[in-house]
């Protein structure tokens, strides 16, 4: 055993490893007890591949296990770990500390979502607005029940909506939206982009139904094309594009 | 911070630095819109002074011949030009014109709707507003 460990000691250090440390500031807030949030600071070491989520989990493991954070897949697929990282909505599992180019990393809960505790926010409203626009194919025919019917699509028809089907419901777009900072009733870029996803689907027959749903004072007309939703989307959905196309239908630019 | 809201409010609009030139254009559009609305109301009040006769009209008009009046009018020129230029860009965008085409996204996922055409539109509106303001200053302060 001693021989093995001496061999290990003789090995050169991993050339890829360049351990540094940052100051991680975590917003702490429990709505049951606190009037306002406060920040707790932790010094965390990181490698160039360390993500913000890994740093937060390191704090939970070694410093304070009471930090509340929601996460699951750790690969930008489940949409659970959205938060403000240095003031901008991002997925913690998809943001490497080395990319932030800062010695201080501040993490806060996403704006425009009620806080459950610390970094975890409620998603009820996002799911409600998502459900409101009928996020499913509306078609009297069915390719599930019939043995003969099959909805064929050309690659071009798929391209019309596949980008918008990448949405993981992480809520970053709703957090970045300037309209949502003041309007609690706005349907939001996530739901509007999903409305376009189904309107653009050649298998769907619910275009008029969905356009009626979003054609209201707190619907699509509250979007002012600031484009922040598209800039923060971690999956390249580009909600701003879908919203403008939807509005094109309502204004008569598209048919 | 409350459990129900956690909204940034007006501060979220007034802190556009995080999201690039498009968010700055959004803020400028709102500010210039409010400014022009204020000017419109003031303009209606100003022209209503004609009911006070020539003396009243000349007295009120003299306010615009001061340095402060000239600066105010220069700002109105800038607001008007930017709001018009950027407004045309936004109206085209709202119709789905110039916002790109849907496609399978590739990392790093640069949004097609935030393309160079719109950036050129924003910068052009700012430059045009600045040029118009300088011309206005040359005319009003040049004498």
Contacts between the chains, C-beta under 8 A, distances in Angstrom:
chain1	res1	chain2	res2	distance
A	29	B	1	5.9
A	31	B	2	7.1
A	31	B	3	3.6
A	36	B	1	5.6
A	37	B	1	5.1
A	87	B	18	5.6
A	88	B	18	5.1
A	88	B	19	7.9
A	109	B	6	6.5
A	110	B	6	7.8
A	111	B	6	6.0
A	111	B	7	6.4
A	111	B	8	5.0
A	111	B	12	6.6
A	112	B	6	6.8
A	112	B	7	5.6
A	112	B	8	7.6
A	113	B	6	6.1
A	114	B	3	5.3
A	114	B	4	5.5
A	114	B	5	7.0
A	114	B	6	6.0
A	115	B	1	6.6
A	115	B	3	6.0
A	115	B	6	5.3
A	121	B	6	7.3
A	159	B	102	6.1
A	159	B	103	6.1
A	159	B	104	6.8
A	160	B	102	5.5
A	161	B	102	6.9
A	162	B	102	7.6
A	162	B	104	6.0
A	163	B	102	4.9
A	163	B	103	6.3
A	163	B	104	6.4
A	163	B	105	5.4
A	164	B	102	7.1
A	166	B	105	6.7
A	176	B	19	6.6
A	178	B	12	6.1
A	178	B	13	5.0
A	178	B	23	7.0
A	178	B	26	6.1
A	180	B	7	7.4
A	181	B	7	5.4
A	181	B	8	4.4
A	181	B	9	6.0
A	181	B	10	7.6
A	181	B	11	7.7
A	181	B	12	3.3
A	181	B	13	6.1
A	182	B	7	6.8
A	182	B	9	6.0
A	182	B	10	6.8
A	182	B	12	7.5
A	182	B	13	7.3
A	184	B	5	7.6
A	184	B	7	7.4
A	200	B	102	7.1
A	224	B	26	6.0
A	224	B	29	7.3
A	224	B	90	7.4
A	225	B	22	8.0
A	225	B	26	7.7
A	225	B	90	5.6
A	225	B	93	5.1
A	225	B	94	6.4
A	226	B	19	7.2
A	226	B	22	5.9
A	226	B	23	5.3
A	226	B	25	7.8
A	226	B	26	3.8
A	227	B	19	7.5
A	227	B	20	7.9
A	227	B	22	4.2
A	227	B	23	7.3
A	227	B	111	6.9
A	227	B	113	6.1
A	227	B	114	4.9
A	227	B	118	7.9
A	228	B	18	8.0
A	228	B	19	4.2
A	228	B	22	7.3
A	228	B	23	5.5
A	230	B	111	3.5
A	230	B	113	5.5
A	230	B	114	5.9
A	231	B	19	5.5
A	231	B	20	6.5
A	231	B	22	7.7
A	231	B	111	6.2
A	231	B	114	6.5
A	232	B	19	7.8
A	233	B	109	6.8
A	233	B	111	7.1
A	234	B	109	7.4
A	235	B	105	7.0
A	235	B	109	6.9
A	236	B	105	2.7
A	236	B	106	7.3
A	236	B	107	7.6
A	236	B	109	3.3
A	236	B	111	7.4
A	237	B	105	7.4
A	238	B	100	7.6
A	238	B	102	8.0
A	238	B	105	7.3
A	238	B	111	4.4
A	238	B	112	6.0
A	238	B	113	5.4
A	240	B	99	7.2
A	240	B	111	6.7
A	240	B	113	4.3
A	240	B	114	7.3
A	241	B	99	5.0
A	241	B	100	5.8
A	241	B	102	6.9
A	241	B	111	7.1
A	241	B	112	6.0
A	241	B	113	3.9
A	242	B	102	7.9
A	244	B	93	5.5
A	244	B	94	6.0
A	244	B	95	7.4
A	244	B	96	4.8
A	244	B	99	4.8
A	244	B	113	6.8
A	245	B	96	4.7
A	245	B	99	7.4
A	247	B	94	5.2
A	247	B	95	7.1
A	247	B	96	7.0
A	248	B	94	7.7
A	248	B	95	5.1
A	248	B	96	3.3
A	248	B	97	8.0
A	251	B	94	6.9
A	251	B	95	5.5
A	253	B	95	3.8
A	253	B	96	5.5
A	253	B	97	7.1
A	254	B	96	5.9
